[in-house]
């Protein structure tokens, strides 16, 4: 439940210091999945480290994108009207004054009372693809299949409102949907749903993890693709699988090192990828987007958007992220917008930092696995909704 304002609002870190790279997310053993995943503690801007020092044009652009999706809600109408009046390029000082005038900060804690969690990174990849299958392009991107069902458990058990499962009908029963191994079998069950074909199964796998990307077609055209749905199977880390098999230590399992392993072990790639039964389906996106479309329905902004667990963090809100740059203790402290979600993003203090497009974005995203803290900024006079 939401914690109301009190005289003692700042909770010291109890998990690990920010700046310590984390190999895995904080443990969740013994935590019931039916309990709220986190809560909010009223805080102060003065408690946020280096608040106001890293507000730039990316921050404001991302915030205006959030407003385009939120301005119809009562608590956002006045704020978004004021943001529009401030223009497209307010100074950092004007931004700082704006957020302090219109928002109240709330520290995010998990359901064990800790305020430090895991921050990873993602990016918009570029793949080589084709609209037709050829000897080079053998690996398909699929559109969502028509037999994929989404069941809202809240329709059956009110206490489970907002929790959904995916599956398919088998007779009069709903059963789990096909796994990655079943979808990619020698007799593929989704033939006819191909949007495009790419030349590398590992790149396709990471495209599914990122959720959106660009395909460079043989004629030089760029095709934008974005997340459309998921098969409902659990996400399993192939980094853990490689570590379990003694192929690649978990501490070295960056995107680049996994790619290098795949190049030297082509005969084992399929089996390793199949260890993750989760599978993502895509849709073709418009060509003129400024960035990939996140779950909020607005374009993401490089280094100013994050993916969160929407059961805890309301989509669209500003979030102050206190973490470090990949593989370092150099602070990365920014006001970002919660505009996306992801299958592996679970828990209160859990964020995926969107680095953008290009080689540098890929490098940073592929090696980011840091500790971090989070504060949400919520409209003054309103209490953030209870996490569930």
N, C-alpha and C positions, 0 to 999 in steps of 0.2 A: 504494500500500500504506500501511497505518497506520504512522506514525512512533512509535517507542517513546519513553518519557520520556528526557530527557537534561538536561544541565546548562544548555544554551542552548535555551530554549523559546519565546522571544518574537521574532517576525519583524516587522521594520518594514514599513510599507506601501510598496509599490513601484509601484503603479498610479497613484493619485491620492489626495489627502487626503480624509478623510471630511469631508463638508460641501460638497463640490463636486458640484452637480447633474450627472448624467450624461445625455447625449442618447441614448446607446445602451449596450448591454452591452459589457463589455470584449471586445476582439477575440479570436477563436479560430482565426485563420488558422494553418495549419501544425500544428494539433493533431489527431492521429488520433482518430476517434470510437471506436476500439477501445481506447484508453488509458483508465485510470480518470480520471474527471472531476475528482477532487480527492483530498485526503488530510487527515489530522488530525495536529496537532502538540501534544503535551502542554504544558499551560500552567498558570497559577496564578490563583486568584481575584484576587490583588493586581494582576495584569496587565490585568484587565478594567476599563475606565474607569467610575468611579462605580458599581461593583458594589454591589448591595444597597440602593441609594437609591430605586429605583422598583418596589418589590414591593408590590402592593396586592391587593384582593379579586379583581380580574380575573385577575391572575397565578395565584392559588391556585385559582380556579374552573376555569381552563383546564387547570391541572396535574391536578386531580382528574378532569377529563374524559379526559385522556390515560391516567391510571391505569386507568380503567374498560376501556380497550382493551388495556393492557399488563400488567395484574396477573397474568396467567397465565404470563408468561415468567419464567424462573428469576431473572434479574438484577433484575427489578422487584418480585418478590413482597414482600420485606422492606420495600422503600421504600414501596410503595403501602399496605402494612399500617400503617406508621408515619405516613403522611400521613392516613389515615383516623382514626387515634388522635388526631391533632393537631386535628381538627375542621374545620368549614367556614369559620372566620374567624380564622385565626391572625394575630398582629400582624406587621408588616414585619420586626421583629427576630427573631421566631420563624421566619418564612419563611427569612430569611438564614441562620440557624443550621441549619435543616433542610437546605437545599441544600448548604451547606458540609460538613455531616456525612455526607451520603449520595452526593454526586456529586464527580466530578473534571472540571475544564474542559479542553477541547481546542479550540485555534484551528483554524479551517477555512482551508485554502489550496487554490488551484486547481492544475491539473497543469502550470502554468508557474511555480509557486512564489509567486504573488502572493496577498495576503490582503485585497484590496479588490475589491468587486464591485458589482453593481447591485441596488438595492432599489426596487421599485415598490409600488403599493397597489391593493387591490380592495375591494369593498363589496357589500352585498346590495341590489340595485335594486328599485324598485317600478315596475311597468308597469301600464297599463290593458289589461285583457283580457276575453275572453268565451269561454264554452264552445261557442259556435256562431259560424259565420262570418256576418258582417253587412256592410253597406256601410262601416261604420266599422272593423270588425276584419277585416283582410284577410291578416294575416301569421302563418303557423302555427308553433307549437312542435311538434316531432315527437318521438314515442317512438322508441327504437332499432328499426331495421328488422331483420327476421328473417334477411336475407341478409348481414348484416354479420358478418364473421369476424374473430376475433382469433387470431393465430398466434404462439406463443411460440418464438422462434428457438432458445432453449436446448434445445428438444426435438430439434433437428436438429444444431446445433453447440453443444456444451457450453460453449465459451468465451463464448457469447452469452446465457448464462442471465440471465433478467430482462429481456431486450430483446424487445419485441413489435412486430408490425406488424398493421395492419388492412387488410382487403380484402374481395373477394367472389369467388365462383366464376364463371368463364366457361368452360364446358366442363369440362375437367379442370385448368385453370390458375387460380391465385389472382392476380387483377389488382387494381389500386388501386380503392378505393371511390369512389363518385360525389363530385364536387367540389361546392362551394357553388353554383356557377353551374348545374350539372346538377340539383341538388336543387330549386333555386328557379326552374327553367325554366317556360315558359308551360304545358307539359304535365307537371305535377309527378309524379315517379315514386313518391312516398311517400304518395299520397292514401290516406286511411283510417287513418293513424297520427297524426293531429293530436290533441294533448292539449288545446290551447286556441288561441285566435287573439288577436293583439295589434294595436294601432292604429298602430305606428310601427316601420319596419324597422330604423332606427338603434338604437332602444332594444332591439330583439330581438338585434341584433348584439352590443351591449355586454352583454346578459344572457348570451350564449354565452361571452363572454370572462370574465365574473365567475363563471359556473358554477352560480349559484343565484340565486333571487330570489322576489319576491312579485308576484302578479297581483291587482289590484283589479278585481273583477267588477262588472257593471252593478247587481247587487242589493246591493252593498256588502260582499259576502263577500270574504275574502282566500284565495287559493289559493297554496300554497307549492310551488315546483318546484325540482328539484335536478338536478345533472349525472347522466346515466345512461351515456353513451358518446360517442365521437367518431369521425368518419369516417376517421381515420388520415392525412388529408392534412396537409401542413405548414402551420404558422401563418405568415401573411405580414402584416406591419404595414400597415394602411391609412393610418397617419400617414406612413410612408415613401412610400406611393403618392401621397398628396396632395402631399407635398413634391416628389417626382419630376416631377409634372405642373405644378408651379408654382402650385398652388392654395392651399397652406397651409404655411408654413415649419415644418420639423420642431421647431424650438425653441418654437413656439407651438401645437403639436398636442396641446392638452389635450382632455379629454373634452368640456368645454363648447364649446371652439372648433370641434371637429369637428361637434358638433351644430348650431352656428350656421351652419357652412358647408353642412351638409345642408339646412337650412331654406331657404337661398337658392339651392340648386342641386338641386332635387328630381329633375330629369331625369337627373342624373349619379349619383345615389346608388347605384342598383343596380350599375352598372359598377364603382364604387369598392369596394363591399362584396364583389363577386365576385373582387376582386384577392386576397382571402384565401380560399383553397380549403378551409380547415379549417371543419368544421361540428360543432356539439355537439347531442346528443340529450338529452331531459329525461325525468324521471319525476315524478309527483305525490308530494309529501312530506306527512307528518302535519301537522296544523294546530297542534299544541301544542309545537312545537320552540322551544327557547330561542335557537337560531341555526341557520343553514344547516349541513347535514352535510358535513364534509370527507372527504377520502380515507381518513382514519384510521377513519371511521365514527362520529365523535362530533360534537356541535354545536360550531361555531366560536364563539369569544368575541371581541367587538370589542376591538381594540387589545391582544390577548393571544394571537392565533393568527396563524400565517404559513403560506404555501404554499412548498414547497421542491422541489428535485430529489431525489426519493426514492432515486435511484441513488447519492447521496452522503450525504444527511442521513437517518438512520433516523427514520421517522415516529413521532411521539409524544414525542420527546426535548425537554427544555427547550433553548432557544437564546437566548443573550444577543445582542441585535441592537444594534449601535453605528452609527447613521445620523443623519440630520437630517430635520426636518419638511419637507414639500413646499415647493419654491422658496425655501428659506432655509438658513441655517447654524445654526439653532437645534437643539441636540442632541436626538435622539430615541433614548434608551437604555433598553431594557426587556428583561426576561426574558419571552420568549414561547414558545409551544409549536408545534412543527412538526406540524401536523395536516392539511395539505392539499397538493395538488399542482396543476399547471396545465400546459397545452400549451405555454405560452411560458416556463415556468420551467425553465431548463436550465443546468446548471453548478454548481460547488461553492458559490461565494459568490453566490448568487442567491436572493432572497427576495421574496415578495409579501406585504405587510403588510395584514392584514384590519382595515379601519377600522370595520366594523359596518354598521348600517342608518340611513338618514336623509340629509337634505340635506347636513349637514356631512361625513358619511362619504363621500358621493359627491364632494363638492368636493375633499377631501383625496386620495382615491384617484385621481381623474382627473388630478391634477397632480403626483403623486409619481413622481419619477425621480431617485433620489439615490444617492450612493456609500455603501457600508457595509461593515462587518466583522462577522464572526459567530464565536461560540464555542458549541460544543455542551457541555452538561453530561451526562456519561455515568456510570452507576452505578459507584461506587468498587469497585476490584478487578476490573473488566472493561474490556476494550479495545473501542473502537467497531469495528463491522464494516468491512472494507475497502470503500471506494467502488468502483463498477464502471461 
